[in-house]
């Protein structure tokens, strides 16, 4: 992957009055042939942040309203509040007359204040001792998200062999392909960049309805340890929780999404 693919594909150009133009490419498509929801979030979060100039992204909540297509799109942004520490805005993603997604996000500066960590990162072997699921039966899709992200897992996923484990928990390493530095919008993307853990209970997949991401800090260079869990499947809907940890053992992001089977 060229070093600037992520920058190029998440970029948007200001048109004026809070409107920005962008192009959704097929380089981040899911196996269903649609742009990945985390990719949409990263592009929207980056564009909104550039519009309101509020510092680092801190929290983002996105609702997906229609199935996206590759091609030209429009980001309609507005600033809701400018506070001393937190700036909040919203952005709507449109393709023609189709409202694709709606984002509410806050930006600011995290300087000073108490830090207390009670959680622990996934107990994964080093990335070099893990298997690459891309060579272990993961879907082979041309021009897809699997070309944009490197994954490493402790072992081959059971669902690949039609033998789901029954435990919808997944732990793995992730990074942007070629080790490209991970910024805060990219962390938001990595919260929704891997196969859903419900595959380990025999489901074929799921579709995100709403996703909320908390972005805590910029990671140190390297891989991102990822923990994905689902604990409740109710009437065809389920939650999916995600934790992202850097190689120094810092929690860098968390998310929860509601998805439909």
Secondary structure, DSSP 8 states (H G I E B T S, - for coil): --TTHHHHHH-EEEEETTEEEEEE-GGGB-TTSSB-HHHHHHHHHHHHHHHHT-SEEEEEEEEE-S---SEEEEEEEEEEEE-SSEEEEEEEEEETTEEEEEEEEEEE---S--------------GGGSB-GGGTT----SSBGGGTEEEEESS--GGGGT---S--EEEEEEEEGGG----HHHHHHHTT-S--GGGGGT----EEEEEEEEE-----SS-EEEEEE---EETTEEEEEEEEEETTS-EEEEEEEEEE-
